[in-house]
Amino acid sequence: MRRFFAILAICALPAAAQANGCYINEGLGVALAKAASAQRQSNGLPPVAMDAKLTKAAKAHACDMALQGYFAHQGQNGSTPKTRAKQVGYHACLIAENIAMGERNPRVAFDDWMHSAGHRRNILLPDVSAIGTAVVPQKGGKGPWYVMVLAKPCT
């Protein structure tokens, strides 16, 4: 009986990371968040904490780009990082988004962001305290897609 439940639990894992036909690599998203926190700390800033709502917003945008075959901060429905956060119940007073597509792994994507003035600025914004990330692996010869949302909640 225990073996059956263990097999059932293992078989259910990929489905938990899949929504609307879009696979999310949770571990790679966490790696991006850890890299951001480490970079912030090495620059004298506090680390950022993973936020479930921001992660949900990041996943939705990464999946939308992957499934619809585009790459942009603005969603095809006109959404912005702030409106996507608001749709999942996160009220941001400050929000920034980094996206990347095609880098072979999260380390390369993060390094590219750190070598881009605007992306680096987002990661090192002093007032942000929360982060949400998502990585959608390569699909149909495109991708992977990386999304990082950094924010400060309104209190």
C-alpha positions in Angstrom: 0.0 0.0 0.0 2.8 2.4 0.9 4.6 1.6 -2.4 1.4 2.5 -4.3 1.1 5.9 -2.6 4.8 6.6 -3.2 4.4 5.8 -6.9 1.2 7.9 -7.1 3.0 10.8 -5.4 6.0 10.5 -7.8 3.7 10.4 -10.8 1.7 13.4 -9.6 4.9 15.6 -9.3 5.1 16.7 -12.9 1.4 17.6 -13.1 1.9 19.9 -10.1 4.4 21.9 -12.1 2.3 21.9 -15.2 -0.6 24.2 -16.0 -2.5 24.6 -19.2 0.0 22.5 -21.1 3.0 24.6 -19.8 5.7 22.9 -17.8 7.4 25.0 -15.2 10.8 24.0 -13.8 10.4 25.0 -10.2 14.0 24.2 -9.2 15.4 26.5 -11.8 13.2 29.3 -10.7 14.4 28.9 -7.1 18.0 29.0 -8.4 17.3 32.4 -10.0 15.9 33.7 -6.7 18.9 32.4 -4.7 21.2 34.1 -7.2 19.4 37.4 -6.9 19.5 37.2 -3.1 23.2 36.4 -3.1 24.0 39.2 -5.5 22.0 41.7 -3.4 23.8 40.6 -0.2 27.2 41.0 -1.9 26.1 44.5 -2.7 25.1 45.3 0.9 21.4 44.8 0.3 19.0 42.5 2.1 18.0 39.3 0.4 14.6 38.9 -1.2 12.0 36.4 -0.1 10.2 34.1 -2.4 6.5 35.1 -2.7 3.9 32.7 -3.8 1.7 35.4 -5.5 4.7 36.9 -7.4 5.7 33.4 -8.4 2.2 32.7 -9.7 2.4 36.0 -11.8 5.8 35.1 -13.1 4.7 31.6 -14.1 1.6 32.9 -15.8 3.7 35.3 -17.9 6.4 32.8 -18.7 3.8 30.2 -19.8 1.9 32.8 -21.9 5.1 33.7 -23.7 6.0 30.1 -24.3 2.5 29.0 -25.4 1.9 32.0 -27.6 5.4 32.2 -29.0 6.4 35.8 -28.1 8.9 37.6 -25.8 7.9 40.9 -24.2 7.2 42.6 -20.9 3.7 43.4 -22.1 1.4 40.5 -22.4 -0.5 40.0 -25.6 -3.6 40.9 -23.6 -2.0 44.3 -22.7 -0.9 43.1 -19.2 2.1 44.6 -17.4 4.1 43.3 -14.5 2.0 45.4 -12.1 -1.3 44.2 -13.5 -0.2 40.6 -13.5 0.8 40.9 -9.9 -2.5 42.6 -9.0 -4.5 39.8 -10.8 -3.0 37.2 -8.4 -3.7 39.4 -5.3 -0.3 41.1 -4.9 -0.5 44.8 -4.4 2.8 46.3 -5.3 4.0 49.8 -4.5 7.2 49.0 -6.5 7.6 46.3 -9.1 10.3 45.4 -11.7 10.5 42.5 -14.1 13.4 40.8 -15.8 12.8 38.4 -18.7 15.1 36.4 -20.8 14.7 33.8 -23.6 17.1 31.4 -25.1 19.9 31.3 -22.5 21.0 27.7 -22.0 20.5 27.8 -18.2 19.5 30.1 -15.3 23.2 31.0 -14.5 23.7 32.3 -18.0 20.4 34.2 -17.9 21.3 35.7 -14.5 24.8 36.7 -15.7 23.3 38.4 -18.7 21.0 40.3 -16.5 23.9 41.4 -14.3 25.7 42.7 -17.4 22.7 44.8 -18.5 22.4 48.1 -16.7 18.6 48.0 -16.5 18.3 44.4 -15.4 21.0 44.8 -12.9 19.3 47.9 -11.5 16.1 45.9 -11.1 17.9 43.1 -9.1 19.6 45.7 -6.9 16.7 48.0 -6.2 17.1 48.8 -2.5 13.4 48.8 -1.6 12.3 45.4 -3.1 11.8 42.7 -0.6 10.0 39.9 -2.5 10.6 37.9 -5.6 8.8 35.5 -7.9 10.4 33.5 -10.6 9.6 31.0 -13.4 11.4 29.0 -15.9 9.7 27.3 -18.9 12.1 24.9 -20.7 12.7 25.0 -24.4 9.6 24.1 -26.4 9.4 23.6 -30.2 12.9 24.9 -30.8 12.2 28.1 -28.8 13.1 29.2 -25.3 13.7 28.5 -22.5 11.8 31.5 -21.0 12.9 33.1 -17.7 10.9 35.5 -15.7 11.9 37.3 -12.5 9.5 39.7 -10.7 10.9 41.8 -7.9 8.5 43.9 -5.7 7.8 45.8 -2.6 4.3 45.3 -1.3 2.1 48.3 -0.4 1.4 48.3 3.4 
